[in-house]
Amino acid sequence: MTIGGGMVVAVGYAMVINMMASKEVWPFFAIGFALAAIKDLTLIALGAIGLSMALMYLALEAKGGNGSGSNNSGDAGTGDPLGDIIDDY
């Protein structure tokens, strides 16, 4: 049971990293780990910080576009496979 419990944690981290494998999200992933290392922050505080960072990211993304310099909205994709799949629905 102990070994299985340890594997569940490792598989969980691997799934999160696999889902977040885009260059736009890696800085937030690293900042989240750095903030989680601070012992005085509770899970509610970390959630509030994460939510505010996500809202700032969405606002900046809507204002600035995808950063490629082109304004065409074709089906070429943005380089974010998960985002492209979600946008299709």
C-alpha positions as CSV (number, residue, x, y, z in Angstrom):
1,M,0.0,0.0,0.0
2,T,2.8,2.4,0.8
3,I,4.5,1.8,-2.6
4,G,1.2,2.1,-4.4
5,G,0.4,5.4,-2.6
6,G,3.8,6.8,-3.7
7,M,3.2,5.8,-7.3
8,V,-0.2,7.5,-7.3
9,V,1.5,10.8,-6.4
10,A,4.2,10.3,-9.1
11,V,1.6,9.4,-11.7
12,G,-0.5,12.5,-10.7
13,Y,2.4,14.8,-11.1
14,A,3.2,13.2,-14.5
15,M,-0.4,13.7,-15.6
16,V,-0.3,17.4,-14.6
17,I,3.0,18.0,-16.3
18,N,1.7,16.3,-19.5
19,M,-1.4,18.4,-19.5
20,M,0.6,21.6,-19.0
21,A,3.3,21.0,-21.5
22,S,3.0,24.4,-23.2
23,K,5.5,27.2,-23.0
24,E,2.8,29.6,-21.9
25,V,2.0,27.7,-18.7
26,W,5.4,26.6,-17.5
27,P,6.2,29.8,-15.6
28,F,2.9,29.5,-13.6
29,F,3.7,25.9,-12.8
30,A,7.2,26.9,-11.4
31,I,5.8,29.8,-9.5
32,G,3.1,27.5,-8.0
33,F,5.8,25.1,-6.7
34,A,7.8,28.0,-5.3
35,L,4.8,29.5,-3.5
36,A,3.8,26.0,-2.2
37,A,7.2,25.8,-0.5
38,I,6.4,28.8,1.7
39,K,5.1,27.2,4.9
40,D,2.9,30.1,6.1
41,L,0.5,30.0,3.1
42,T,-2.6,27.9,3.4
43,L,-4.3,26.0,0.6
44,I,-6.9,28.8,0.4
45,A,-4.2,31.4,0.0
46,L,-2.5,29.3,-2.7
47,G,-5.8,28.9,-4.5
48,A,-6.6,32.6,-4.3
49,I,-3.1,33.4,-5.7
50,G,-3.5,30.8,-8.5
51,L,-7.0,32.1,-9.4
52,S,-5.8,35.7,-9.6
53,M,-2.8,34.7,-11.7
54,A,-5.1,32.7,-14.0
55,L,-7.5,35.7,-14.4
56,M,-4.5,38.0,-15.2
57,Y,-3.2,35.5,-17.8
58,L,-6.6,35.3,-19.4
59,A,-7.0,39.1,-19.5
60,L,-3.5,39.6,-20.9
61,E,-4.0,36.8,-23.5
62,A,-7.3,38.4,-24.7
63,K,-5.7,41.8,-24.9
64,G,-2.4,40.7,-26.6
65,G,-3.4,37.7,-28.7
66,N,-1.3,34.6,-29.1
67,G,2.0,36.4,-29.5
68,S,2.7,35.1,-33.0
69,G,2.3,38.5,-34.7
70,S,-0.4,37.5,-37.1
71,N,-4.0,38.3,-36.7
72,N,-5.5,35.5,-38.9
73,S,-7.9,33.2,-37.2
74,G,-7.4,30.1,-39.4
75,D,-7.3,26.5,-38.3
76,A,-3.5,26.4,-38.2
77,G,-3.4,26.2,-34.4
78,T,-1.6,28.2,-31.7
79,G,1.0,25.6,-30.7
80,D,-1.1,24.7,-27.6
81,P,-2.6,21.3,-28.4
82,L,-4.9,21.2,-25.3
83,G,-6.1,24.8,-25.9
84,D,-6.8,24.0,-29.6
85,I,-8.9,21.0,-28.6
86,I,-10.8,23.0,-26.0
87,D,-11.4,25.9,-28.5
88,D,-12.9,23.4,-31.0
89,Y,-15.8,22.6,-28.5
